[in-house]
């Protein structure tokens, strides 16, 4: 890993975005923590992690945010969407000037096939024209429901290098052509995101059985990881759809715990970033990530130090054997932990 990958991406409807949205989401997450006071035991972490989560929510509550002109936005009149495009572009410019934007930012447009193509291009062009040179350097455009690499190529042609590209993997036709997305994006493909519920619906899986770790989603994650292994493309997981909201403490805690369990499963499959859909999920996102790194980082650092002390020759530490290949993983692990503030 040669650059920072955020631990999540928060999706929010474009009609709701303001230049200070990230800070607002942090305040909501902190208020949720204050209201329900989750214990370290309930979130399966230490008291120190709980305090670091609070500090993170004050300092950098959102690592990556996607301004959504697709499912989280809905179908609206032409005039209404035109107005929201202008408002969003102005908010991005204002946030860039004020320093209130999250470290990573982008927009999700509508699909570039079928009846939404023209509206997607109109939204994208108007946004780019309005935001002009104020576009943040790491800005990305997320393309949903990709069916063919040619759609990514069309987006790359439209952007002309002005932003990074992300593709949503949520239709069966693209699964066998994932690696083709690299060439289609012309060197600007930053990430591929799993859209689990659209994918499951397209496979005929009934709504009651749709879940982030359904076997079909596990298979899709394996295909994504295999397709982009050795590249600089980030693979990103989808969201936990049960939200920690409501008027009763029990369901909120249970939703945080489900979110925790699904994050850990994704980590075990090599997916270090996932979607969050509600500010209250920031609590369990950071508690899980920080708890994971707090637990594992000392042993990983010891193994790395042991290897380096042996002049970077293959070495055994107790029952653990390390060589150049495993050490790459150790270094990436510790860098990720540092990037997100866990260590």
C-alpha positions in Angstrom: 0.0 0.0 0.0 1.6 3.3 -1.1 -1.2 5.8 -0.2 -3.8 6.2 2.4 -7.1 4.4 1.9 -9.9 5.6 4.1 -11.6 3.1 6.4 -15.1 4.0 5.1 -17.2 6.2 2.8 -20.3 7.9 4.0 -23.1 8.2 1.4 -25.5 11.1 1.7 -28.2 12.5 -0.6 -26.9 15.5 -2.7 -29.9 17.6 -1.5 -28.5 17.4 2.1 -24.9 18.3 1.4 -23.4 21.4 2.9 -19.8 22.6 3.3 -19.8 21.6 7.0 -21.6 18.3 6.6 -18.7 16.3 7.9 -18.5 18.2 11.2 -22.3 17.9 11.6 -22.2 14.2 11.2 -19.5 14.0 13.9 -21.7 16.0 16.3 -24.6 13.6 15.6 -22.4 10.6 16.2 -21.1 12.0 19.5 -24.6 12.8 20.6 -25.6 9.2 19.9 -22.7 8.0 22.0 -23.8 10.4 24.8 -27.4 9.2 24.7 -26.7 5.5 24.8 -23.3 5.4 26.5 -22.1 2.1 24.9 -19.6 0.3 27.2 -16.3 -1.1 26.0 -17.7 -4.6 26.6 -20.7 -3.9 24.4 -18.5 -2.7 21.5 -15.9 -5.4 22.2 -13.0 -2.9 22.7 -11.1 -1.2 25.5 -12.0 2.0 27.4 -9.1 3.6 25.7 -10.6 2.9 22.3 -13.9 4.5 23.4 -12.0 7.7 24.2 -10.1 7.6 20.9 -13.3 7.2 19.0 -14.6 10.4 20.7 -11.4 12.2 19.8 -11.7 11.0 16.2 -15.3 12.2 15.9 -14.3 15.6 17.1 -11.1 15.8 14.9 -11.9 13.9 11.7 -15.4 12.4 11.9 -15.6 11.5 8.3 -12.7 10.2 6.2 -14.5 9.9 2.9 -17.8 11.3 1.8 -19.8 10.6 -1.4 -22.4 13.2 -2.4 -25.1 11.0 -3.9 -27.1 11.9 -7.0 -28.3 8.3 -7.4 -30.2 6.0 -5.0 -29.7 8.2 -1.9 -31.1 11.2 -3.9 -34.0 9.7 -5.8 -35.8 10.8 -8.9 -36.5 14.5 -9.1 -37.5 17.1 -11.6 -34.9 18.4 -14.0 -35.1 21.9 -12.5 -34.8 20.6 -8.9 -31.7 18.5 -9.7 -30.1 21.4 -11.6 -30.6 23.5 -8.5 -29.0 20.9 -6.3 -26.0 20.5 -8.6 -25.3 24.2 -8.3 -25.7 24.2 -4.6 -23.4 21.2 -4.2 -20.7 22.6 -6.4 -20.8 25.9 -4.5 -20.7 24.0 -1.1 -17.6 22.1 -2.3 -15.9 25.3 -3.3 -16.8 26.9 0.0 -15.7 23.9 2.0 -12.3 23.8 0.1 -11.8 27.5 1.0 -12.8 27.0 4.6 -11.0 23.7 5.1 -14.1 22.0 6.3 -14.3 19.1 3.7 -13.3 15.6 4.7 -9.9 14.3 3.6 -11.6 12.4 0.7 -14.6 13.5 -1.3 -16.6 12.7 -4.4 -20.0 12.5 -6.1 -22.0 9.5 -7.3 -23.8 10.1 -10.5 -26.5 8.0 -12.1 -25.7 5.0 -14.4 -24.2 5.8 -17.8 -26.6 3.4 -19.6 -30.3 3.3 -20.2 -32.7 6.2 -19.5 -30.4 7.8 -16.8 -27.4 8.4 -19.1 -28.3 11.9 -20.3 -29.2 13.1 -16.8 -26.0 11.7 -15.4 -23.9 13.5 -17.9 -25.8 16.8 -17.5 -25.3 16.6 -13.7 -21.6 15.8 -14.0 -20.9 18.5 -16.6 -22.8 21.2 -14.6 -21.0 20.2 -11.4 -17.5 20.3 -13.0 -18.3 23.6 -14.8 -19.4 25.3 -11.5 -16.8 24.0 -9.2 -14.0 24.7 -11.8 -10.5 24.8 -10.5 -11.6 24.5 -6.9 -12.1 20.7 -7.3 -10.1 19.0 -4.5 -7.0 17.1 -5.7 -8.3 13.7 -4.6 -11.8 14.1 -5.8 -13.5 11.0 -7.2 -16.6 10.3 -9.3 -18.4 7.1 -8.5 -20.2 5.3 -11.3 -23.0 2.9 -10.2 -24.5 -0.2 -11.8 -21.7 -0.7 -14.3 -22.5 -3.4 -16.8 -19.7 -2.9 -19.3 -16.2 -1.4 -19.2 -17.2 1.0 -22.0 -19.3 2.9 -19.4 -16.1 3.6 -17.4 -14.3 4.6 -20.6 -17.1 7.1 -21.3 -16.7 8.6 -17.9 -12.9 8.8 -18.3 -13.4 10.7 -21.6 -15.8 13.1 -19.9 -13.5 13.8 -17.0 -10.3 14.2 -19.0 -8.2 13.5 -16.0 -9.9 16.0 -13.7 -11.0 13.5 -11.1 -10.5 9.9 -10.1 -12.9 7.2 -11.0 -14.7 4.6 -8.9 -16.9 1.8 -10.2 -19.7 0.1 -8.4 -19.8 -3.6 -8.8 -23.5 -4.5 -8.5 -24.5 -6.2 -11.7 -23.7 -9.8 -12.9 -22.5 -8.7 -16.4 -19.5 -6.9 -15.1 -18.2 -9.7 -12.8 -16.3 -11.5 -15.6 -14.8 -8.2 -16.9 -13.5 -6.5 -13.8 -9.8 -6.3 -14.8 -10.9 -4.5 -18.1 -12.0 -1.6 -15.9 -8.3 -0.6 -15.4 -7.6 0.1 -19.1 -11.1 1.6 -19.6 -10.4 4.2 -16.9 -7.2 5.3 -18.6 -5.1 5.1 -15.4 -7.6 6.9 -13.3 -9.4 4.0 -11.6 -9.1 4.5 -7.9 -11.5 2.0 -6.4 -14.2 -0.6 -7.1 -17.0 -0.8 -4.6 -19.3 -3.7 -4.0 -23.0 -2.9 -4.2 -24.3 -6.0 -2.4 -28.0 -5.4 -2.3 -28.4 -4.5 -6.0 -26.3 -7.5 -6.9 -28.3 -9.8 -4.7 -31.6 -8.5 -6.1 -30.4 -8.9 -9.7 -29.6 -12.6 -8.8 -33.1 -13.1 -7.6 -32.3 -13.3 -3.9 -35.4 -12.3 -1.9 -35.2 -9.2 0.3 -35.4 -11.2 3.6 -32.2 -13.1 2.7 -30.2 -10.2 1.5 -27.2 -9.5 3.7 -23.7 -8.2 3.3 -22.1 -11.6 3.8 -24.4 -13.6 1.7 -22.4 -16.3 -0.2 -22.9 -14.4 -3.5 -21.3 -11.3 -1.9 -18.4 -13.3 -0.5 -17.8 -14.7 -4.0 -18.0 -11.2 -5.5 -15.4 -9.9 -3.0 -13.1 -12.7 -3.8 -13.4 -11.9 -7.5 -12.8 -8.2 -6.9 -9.7 -8.9 -4.8 -8.3 -11.3 -7.3 -9.0 -9.0 -10.3 -7.1 -6.0 -8.7 -4.4 -7.8 -6.8 -1.1 -6.1 -7.4 -2.7 -2.9 -8.7 -3.2 0.4 -7.0 -7.0 0.0 -7.1 -8.8 -0.1 -3.7 -11.5 -2.7 -3.2 -14.3 -1.5 -1.1 -17.2 -3.3 0.7 -20.8 -2.3 0.9 -22.9 -1.2 3.9 -24.6 -2.8 6.9 -28.2 -2.0 6.3 -29.4 -2.4 9.9 -29.0 1.1 11.4 -28.3 2.0 15.1 -31.4 4.3 15.4 -34.6 4.3 17.4 -35.9 5.1 20.8 -34.8 1.9 22.6 -31.3 1.2 23.7 -31.3 -2.5 23.0 -31.8 -2.4 19.2 -29.2 0.4 18.9 -26.6 -1.6 20.7 -27.5 -4.7 18.7 -27.2 -2.7 15.4 -23.7 -1.5 16.5 -22.7 -5.1 17.3 -24.0 -6.3 13.9 -22.0 -3.6 12.2 -18.9 -4.6 14.2 -19.3 -8.2 13.2 -19.7 -7.4 9.5 -16.7 -5.1 9.5 -14.5 -7.8 11.1 -15.7 -10.3 8.5 -14.8 -7.9 5.7 -11.4 -7.3 7.2 -10.8 -11.0 7.3 -11.5 -11.0 3.5 -9.0 -8.2 2.8 -11.6 -5.3 2.6 -10.4 -2.4 4.7 -13.0 0.1 3.6 -16.8 -0.1 3.6 -19.9 2.1 3.3 -21.6 3.9 6.1 -25.2 5.1 5.7 -25.9 6.9 9.0 -23.8 9.1 11.4 -24.5 6.7 14.2 -22.6 4.0 12.3 -19.4 6.1 12.7 -19.3 5.0 16.4 -19.2 1.3 15.6 -17.0 1.8 12.5 -14.2 3.5 14.5 -14.6 1.4 17.6 -14.2 -1.8 15.6 -11.3 -0.6 13.5 -9.5 0.9 16.5 -10.1 -2.2 18.6 -8.9 -4.4 15.9 -5.6 -2.5 15.4 -5.1 -2.1 19.2 -5.4 -5.9 19.6 -3.2 -6.9 16.7 -0.7 -4.1 16.2 1.8 -5.0 19.0 2.3 -8.6 17.6 2.6 -7.3 14.0 5.1 -4.6 15.1 7.1 -7.3 17.0 7.2 -9.5 14.0 8.4 -6.7 11.8 11.1 -5.7 14.2 12.2 -9.3 14.4 12.5 -9.5 10.6 14.4 -6.2 10.3 16.8 -7.2 13.1 17.7 -10.3 11.0 18.9 -8.0 8.2 15.6 -8.6 6.4 16.3 -12.4 6.0 13.5 -15.0 6.4 13.1 -15.5 10.1 11.0 -17.4 12.7 9.4 -15.8 15.7 8.1 -18.5 18.0 5.8 -20.5 15.6 5.4 -17.7 13.1 7.6 -17.7 10.0 8.1 -14.4 8.1 9.7 -13.6 4.8 9.6 -10.8 2.3 6.0 -11.6 1.3 4.5 -11.7 4.8 6.5 -8.6 5.8 4.9 -6.6 3.1 1.6 -7.4 4.7 2.9 -6.4 8.2 4.1 -3.0 6.9 0.8 -2.4 5.1 -1.1 -3.4 8.3 0.8 -0.9 10.5 0.5 1.9 7.9 -3.2 1.5 7.8 -3.4 1.6 11.5 -1.4 4.8 11.6 -3.4 6.4 8.8 -6.7 6.1 10.5 -5.4 7.2 13.9 -5.6 3.8 15.6 -2.0 3.9 16.6 
